Amino acid sequence: MAIDFGREVLGDLSVVSKREWLVTNGIGGFAGGTLANVLSRRYHGLLVAALQPPLGRTLLLAKLDETVEYDGIYPDSGRLTPLYLNRWEDGTVEGNGHHYLNRFHLEGTTPVWTYAIANALLEKRIWMQPGANTTYIQYHLIRATGPMGLTIKALGNYRDYHSTTIINDWSPDVEDVDHGLRITLFDGARPFYLFSDRATFSPRSDWYEDFFLAVEEFRGQRDVTEDHLYLAQLQVTLRPGERFAVVASTEAAPNLDSVLAYGDRQAHEAALLARAGGLGKSGTGDGAGDALRHLVLAADQFVVRRPTAADPNGQSIIAGYPWFSDWGRDTMIALPGLTLATGRPEVAASILRTYAQFVDQGMLPNRFPDAGETPEYNTVDATLWYFVALHEVVTATGDVALARELFPVLADIIDWHIRGTRYNIHMDEADALLYAGEEGVQLTWMDAKVDDWVVTPRAGKAVEINALWYNALCIMASLAEQLGEEAGRYAALAERVAAGFERFWNAPLGYCYDVLDAPAGPDGSLRPNQLLAVSLPHSPLSAERQRSIVDTCARHLLTPHGLRSLSPDDKAYIGRYAGDRRKRDGAYHQGTVWGWLIGPFVLAHRRVYGDVAAARSYLLPLLQHLNDHGVGSISEIFEGDAPFAPRGCTAQAWSVAEVLRAWRMTETE
């Protein structure tokens, strides 16, 4: 399953303009676009810098438009060949670069385009330097019978990555520096740089207007066009075998030796694969090993630095590219798959320590806002997933010291949940179950909200929240025993929760209620949340009930790419995910398929049937998905109706993580 496309794919603009690539830098910055290099999202760009790592993400370099002059087998022709492609608001398309695109493949996470111009082959690579807001765009003339001239237009911007720019009155300050330009687009803007090891620069200051953003139109956004500023023209002549690079950076002195810089990137990824050990080596002869190695590298794209006052090297997890920041819930769910399954337990421990610093009133943050404001705490499940993540780390590593360090934080969390914390989150003394919810607030992972409309409010006692609550108490009892702390209190409380959990069983239907004690009464909607009561380390359900849940979810919710969020038989089911924000969020948890749920399903299936090969077989379609949407990664969501088109983020942390975790857990048993 190597990511490698030829003319059979690349010649079709409708396909090549929809598949996307991504590179990241480990501090929240990224670059991404389409295989056709046509802009289709506001999030596309060659340098989206994290100016306040891991956030403050700002588009600086939007794209490079290359034109080639090559005589080759046409002496004295002066033939000009555009390798770019632009789609304008009026429907016109400028350039036809995809006509010359002979091959696209990934080297690790690095996208490589190979253009055939007459008898010449020109390669282009794009990557970022780990730990820096620096993007390399390297060109290599690997075959030709004479020199090739390249003229490149550098188009820039300076805006928050969620917004768009319309022509304005910026007065750019462009200053010559060694090997390039220092660019300050307006007073107060942070300067950035364009460098080249051998090209000549000619500053420009012209607006290119009305780039059409097709995906934003599909998503029902109001702003579907954008203007970019023509910053500079670069010119260079390459002879056969020669390379040159354009370097875009917020740093004044990045490494301009692109060969050495690419060697550093390759060494970084080789080390990641070495740490992952034999993941995928016991594949099934279907290319799974290659796909899993791609996923090991994809996993690293989500791990970022989050400096804190206590630890400048703190770490976190970006929930998804191109638009999410780091979310507490996503981080804890994704942590085992992104770190433990890939052989990086020290990263897992760092993340747990980082989040411990943000615990407040017994709660982990739901989200860190993009502009660096106070963290938001509107989540009931992120905190409970923290216990599961720590359990996975301690089980995998035997790191009792980490457990001892964090035990007081965990004990405080339990106490807050018993006596009550924000949003009416509290334990009901009557049945020991956890209640959560206030009007107008979304607290569980099914958290879509449009203005004042909470699409799936789920106030009450949600099934997965109480499965997590039960696990948190069981884990606390086990840790307390290991550490010589008083364990009986937690064990006794876990027994009460298990008894209370009996209330969730809907005997006539053979599966669990989704929510109990809701304002409108018990919610019997068939959703996948109950799978966590089977897949988590401790289950409060009998073996017979566990199997009934797995079978029911398999019949009604399972798709090749994950599980539907609601049964198609439900009158509220929505099988398509498209349109404006209200329509999309209205469908988000009402039938839309979530890739991350394949992990709980696979592990629940393995638990009830004991057939490792059968359980693992459910993962293969998602490995094949690496060739689609965000190539080399796994999408956030898919439509509930066939053909299950990928939607949402092109690269989602917990989607990648749960495939890796489930594969690892079925590989070793």
N, C-alpha and C positions, 0 to 999 in steps of 0.2 A: 504493500500500500504506500509506496513512495509517492510523494506529491510531485507529479511530473506530467505536464500537459504539452501536447503537440498541436499541430494545425487543426486536428479534428475538433478541438475545443476553441483554440485561440482565434480561428477565423470567423467565429460567430460573435458579432458585437453584442447581441442580446445576452449571451452567456458570459463573455469575458468582462463585460461592464458590471456584472452582478457579483462575481466572485471577488473576494477581498483579501488583502494581505495585512499583516500587522508585525511591527517590531517595537520593542520596548527597551527601557533603560534601567529598570530596577529602582527608580525613584519617583515613578508616577508619570513620567513623560513617555511619549510614543510617537510613532509615525504609522500611517496606514492609508490605504487607498484601494482602488480596483486594479485588477490585472491589466485592464486597458489603459490605466493611468488617466481615466476621465474622472473628474470630481463628481460624486453623486450624493455625498453627505456633507453637512457642515463640519463633521469631525475628521474629514480627510485632510491630510497634510503631511509634509516631510519632516517638520519639526513642530510638535506640540509639546512645549517645554513645561515642566513642573517647576514653576518659579517659587513655590512654597512647598517643597516635597513633603508628602506625595501628591499634593494638590496644587492649586493655583495654576491650573493647566491653561496655557496660552498658545494660540496658533501664531507662529512666526514665519515659517516658510511653507507656502501652500503647495507649490509645485514647480517643477522644471520642465519647460517645453524645449525639446531638442530638435534641431534640424541638422541633417547630415549632408555634406557635400562630398561626393565620391565619384571619381571617374571610373575606376575599376575596369570593366570590360568595355566601357564606353569612353574611349579617350577623348579628351577636350570637350566633353559634353557639358561640364559644369552642372551636373545633375544635382538638384536639391531634393532631399527626401525628408518629409516631416515624420518624426517618430512619436509625436504627441497626438492627443485627441481632446478636443474641447466641445462640449455641447452647450449651446446658448439658449436663452429663454425663448427665442423665436422659433426654436426647433431645428435650426441649422447645426450641422456638425462640421467643425473645422479640423483638418488633419485626418489621417487614416493610419495612424501608427500600428494598429492591430493587423493591418495587411502585411506588415513586415515582421510581425512577431512570430518567430519560428518555434520557440520553446519557452515555457515558464516552468521553473521548478524551485523547490526549497532546498537550500543547503543548511541543515539545521532549521533555524527560524529565519534565515536570510533569504528573501525573495531574489530570484535571478531571472532576468529577462534576456533572451537571446534573439537579436534582430538579424534578419538576413536581408542585406541590401546588395543586389546584384550578386557578385561572388564573395562578398565580405560577410563576416559574422562579427557582430558587436554585442558584447555582454554588458549588462548593467546590474549592479548589486546595491542593495540598500540595507544598512544596519545601524544600530546605535551603540555608542560606547557605554558599557555597564557603569552606572553610577554618575553619569554626566548627561546634561542636555546637549548632546552632540550627535548629529546624524551624518553618516557618510553615504554619498552616492558615488559609486566607483564605476568607471567605464573601462572596458578592456577590449581592444581590437584583436580578436584571437585569430582572424583569418582575413587576408586581403592581398591584392596584388599591387597595392600602392597606398599612398597616404590618404587619410580620411579627415576632413575638417568637420568640427562640431561647433555649432552656434547654439547657445543655450540661453533662454529667457528665464530669469529667476523671478517668480511672483510671490510676494510676501503679504503679510498682514500683521495685525497686533490686536488680538481680541480674545475674550474668554471663549473656550472651546464649545460652549453651548450656544453661542450667539452667531450672528452673521454681520457682515460689514457692507454698507452701501457707501459709495463714493463720498468722500468728505474733504475737509480742508487741512489735512495733515501737511506739515512742512518738514519733510524728512531731512535729517542731517546725515549725510553719507560721507564718511571720512576714509581716505586711503590708509591702509595699514599694510604691513608686510604680508604679501601673498593674498591680499583680499581687501574687504571693506568692513568698516564698522558702521552699523546702521542704527540710528535712533529715529523712530518714525514720528514722534511728537514729544513735546516737553513733558517730562515725567515718565516716559516709557523707558523700560529697561533696554539698553543697547544689546544687539546681537550681531553676529558676524557671519560673513560668507567668505570662505577661504578656498583656494585651490593650490595644489602643489605645482601647477604649470600653466594654467589658463590665464589669459588677460581679461581684465574687468573693464567694463564701460558702464558707469552709473546711469540709471534712468529714473524717471519719476512720472510714469504714466499709469492711469487706471485702465484696467481691463474689466469691462462691465458685463453683468448679466450672465455669469456662469449659472447654468441650470442644475439644480440639485434634485435629481429624479427620486431618490429615496425619501427625501424630505417631503416631496409632494405625495408619495405613496403613504407616508406616515401622517398625512393630513396637517402638516405644518403650514403656517401662514407665510413664513419667509422661505421661499423655495429658490431664490436667486442670491447671488453674492458677487461682490466686486473685489478684486485683488489688485495690489499695486505692483507694477512692473519695476522691480528694484534695480536690476542690473542685467547686462548682457555679458556672457562669458564666451570666449572663443579659444579654441585649441586645435592643433593638428596632431593626429595620432598616426604613427607608423605601425605596420604589422607587429603584433606582440606587445605593444606599449599599453600602459594604463595611465589614467589620471582620475582624480577624484574632486568632487565638490564637497566641502565640509561646512555644514551649518551648525552654529553653536552659540550658546550664551557665554562661553568661555573665551577669554582673549588669546589663549595660547594652547589650543588643543593639539593633539598629535596629528600632523599633516601627512605622515607616512601611512597611506591607506593600507599598504601591504602589511605593515606591522600591526596597524589597528585591527585589521581583519583577522590577523593571527591571534590577537588577544580575544576577539569575540569567539573564534573557533575553539581556543583553549578553554574559555569559560564554559562553552557548551559541552566540550569533551569531558570536562570535570563533572558536569551535571550527570551525564550519561554513565560515567564511571561510578558515581555515588549511587545511582539507581540499581547498580549490580545487574542481576540476571532478569530484570523485569522484561517479560515478553519473550524470553528465550525458549520457554516451554510452550510456544505458540502451537496453533492447530494446523499449520501448513497453509494458512490462508492470508499470509502477509500481516498477521496481527502484530508480530514483533516490530516491524517497521513503524506501524501506526502507534504502538505504545511508546516507542522511542521519540516519535514526534510529540506525543503527549507529555512525556517527561520534560521536554524543552518548553512546551506550551505552559506547563505548570509554573515554570520559573517566571514567566511573563507577568504573573499576578502578584508575586512576592515583591514587596517594596519596603523601603526604609520609611519609618515614621519616628523621627527624632522626638524625644521628650526631655524634660528637664532632668529626669533621673537617669535617662539612657539615650545618649545621642545616636546610638546604633539600634534603637528600637525598630521593630518590624511589624508589618501588617499585610493585608491581602486586598488588592483591588478586586471588587466584586465582578466587574466585567468591562470590556472595551467594546465600543469607544466611549461610553458616557458615564459609567458608574465610578464613584469614589470607593473608599473602603468602608464596608458595612460590617457591624458586629456579627449579625446573624450569618451572613455569607462567609465571613472569615472563619467562624467556629465550625460551620458545616464543612467548609473546604479544607480546613487545616490538615486533617489526617491524610487525605488523598494527595494534596500538593506537597506535603513535607515528609510524612512518614513513609508513604508508598514509594517515594523517590529517594529515600535514604538520607534525609536532611533533618534529623530530629532536633538539632541545635536551633534550626530556624523555628520549628514548632515551639520550643521552649521560649525563645525570644518573643514570639508573638503572644504567648500566654502571659509572660511577664509584662509586656507592653500594655495589654488590655487590663491587667490587674490595676494599673495606675489610674484607669478611668472609671473604675467601679464606683457608683454613687447611689446611695440609698438601696444597696443590694442589686443594682442593675448595671449591665453593660450598655454602652452606647449602641443605638441602632445604626447611626450614620454620622460620619464626619463631614460637615458641609464643605463644599468646594472652596469657599472663600475663607475658610479657617475660623468660622464662628464656633460658638459653644456646641459641643456634641449634642445630638438629639437622642433621647432615651425612650422613644416610643416603640418599645419592643418587649414582649414577654418571653420570647423563645431564645433570643441570643444568649441571655444569661444562663439558661438551662443547658444550651449546647456547649457552653464553656466547660461544664462538668464532664460531658462526654468526650470533648477534645482532650482534656487533661487525662482522663482515664485511658484513652488510646495511647497517649504519649508515655505514661508510666508503664502501661502493659507492654509496649514495644521496647522500652529502653531500661526499665527497672530504675528510673531516676527518682528514687525516694526523696532525695534532697529537694527536687523541684516540688514534689507533693507537700513536703513539710513547709517549704517557703510559702506556698499558696494556700495552705489549709486554713489559716485564719480568715483569708478573703472568702473562701467557700463557706465557712461556718457563718460568717456575717451575712452572706447572701441568703442562706437558708433561714436565718432568723428574721431577716426583713420580709421574706416571702410568707413566713408564718404569721407575722403580726400585721403585714400589709405595707405596700409601698405605692408608688405612683400608679395612676390609671386604675385604681381599685383592684390591683393585683394582690391577692391574699389567699391563704388557705382557709377553706370552709371547715370549721370544726366538726360539722355534722358528718362529713364523709372523708375528710382529709384531702379532698381534691382541690386543685388550684383554680380559682376563678380570676378572670381578667376581663376588663372592658369598661369603657365609658363611651357615651354617645359621641359620635364624630371622630373617634380615634381608631386607627387600624394598628393592631398590636402583633398579630401572628404573621407568618411568612406570606399568607394570602392578603397582602397589604395594599391593594390598589385603592386609590382615593382620587377623586376628581372634584376639586373645589370642596364643597361640603358633603359630597356623596361618597360614603364608604361602601364600595361595591360588595364586598363580602365581610361584613362587620365582625361576625363570629364572637360577639361578646357572650361570656358565660364560661363554661368549662369545656374547652376544646380538647379533642381526643389526643392529638399529638403533644399538646402542652402537658397533659397529665401523664402521658407515656414518658416524656422527658423529666417531669417532676419525680416520677417513680424512680427513674434511672439516677437522677441526681442524689436522691436519698440512699439508694443502694450503693452508689459509688462512695458517698460520704461514709457510710458504715464500713465499707471495705478499707478505705484510706485510714479512717480512724483506728481500725484494728492494726493496720500495718505500722502506724506511727505511735502506737501506744496511747492513743486518745480514747475518750469515752465513746464507744460505738453503739451501745444499746439504744440510745435515744433515736438515732437515725434508722436503725434496723426496725424498731418498733413502729416508727412513723411510716416507713416503707410498707410494712404489713397492713397498716390502716389504709394507705393509698391503694394497695392491691385489692383490698376488700371493696373499697369505694369504686374502683374501676369496673367492678361487675355491672355497675349501672349503665355503662356504655353499650353493653351487649344488646343488640336488637335481634332477639331470637327468631321472630317470623322471617326476617330477611337474611339472617345468617352473617351479618357483619355489624360493625360498630356504628352508633350514632356519631355524627361529626362534632356536634356541640350539645352539651346538656345545660339545663337551667338557663337557656337563652331567654331574652325578653319575650319572644314569641313561642316559647316552648322548645322541646327537643328538636334538633335539626337532623333528620334522617338522610340528608343528601349523601349519595355515594361519591365520596372523594378519596384520594389516595393517602390522606393524612394518617389514617389508622394503620398503615403499613409500618409506621415507626414503632407501634406497640409490638410488632413482630421482629423488626430488624435491629432494634437497639440492643445493647448487651444484655439487658434484663427485661424480660417480658412478664407482664401481669396476667397474661392469657394462657389458657390451657392449649395443649398441642392441637386439639381438634378445632378450636376456634381460630388459632393461628392459620391453620391450613385453609379454613373456610374463607378467611380474609384474603389470603394470597390467590385462591382460585377465583374469587369474585372480582378482585382487581384485575386479574389476568383476562377475564372474560370481557370486562366492560371498559377498562381504563388503559390497558397496555397498548402501546403502538411501537413501531420499530425504533423510535427515537426517545422514548420515555413514556411517562404516564399522563393521561389527561387529568386535568384538575377537577373535572366534573363528568359524570356519566352522560353519554349521548342520549340516554333515555329520559334525562331530566328536562323539564320544560324550560329551564333557564340556560340550557346548554347553548354555547355559541361555538361553531366549528371553524370560523374564519377569524383571522386577526389582521385587521387593516383599518384604515380610515384615520380620523382625527383622534386626539388624545382621549376624548370621552368614549368613542367606540372601541379603541384599543384597550383602554383600561377596563371597560365593561366586559371584555372578553378574556382579560389577562388570567383570571382564575375561574372562569366559567366554561371550561372545556379546552383551553389552550394546553398543549403538551409541554411538560417541563423535563428537560434532559437530566437534571440532577436526581430526579426521582427513580431513575433506573438503578441507582445504587441501593437504596432501601429495598426495592423490589427484588433485585438479584440476591441480596443477602437474606431477605425473608424467604425467598424460594429455596435457597440452599438450606436454611434452617428447617423448613417443614418437610422437604423431600430428600435432603441429604445427597443430592445428585449434583456434584460440582460442575461437571461438563455441561449439563443441561442449564444450570444457572448462568454459567459463563456465556453460553450461546446467545443470551439476550443482549450482550454487550457488542456483538459484532457489527450490527448496523450503525452504531455510533462511531465505531472505528472507521467504517467506510465513509461516514459523513465528513471526515477530515478533508476530503476532496471538494467539498461544497461550501458555500457561504463564506465563512472565514477560514480559508485554507490552512490546514495544520492545527486547527483548534475545533472546539465544539460550541455550538450556538446556545443561547439562553433558552429559547423556546421554539416550538413548532406549532403549526396549525393543527387543530384537533381532527379535522377531516382530511382524508387522503387528497393529494399525495404528501401531506404532512410537511408543507413548505417551511423552511427555517425562517424564523423571525427574531426580532429583538437584537440584543447584542450578538455580534459575530463571534465573540470569544468570551465565555462565561466561566468564572473560577469554579463554581461548584459543579458545573457540568463536566469539566475536565477532571476535577478532583474525584468525583464519585465513580467515574469509569475506572480511573487508576486504582482507587481504593478497592472497588469490587473485584477488579481483575487480580490485584495482589492478594486479596483474601480468599479467592478461589484458586489461586496459583499455588498457595502454600499448604493447602489442606488436601 
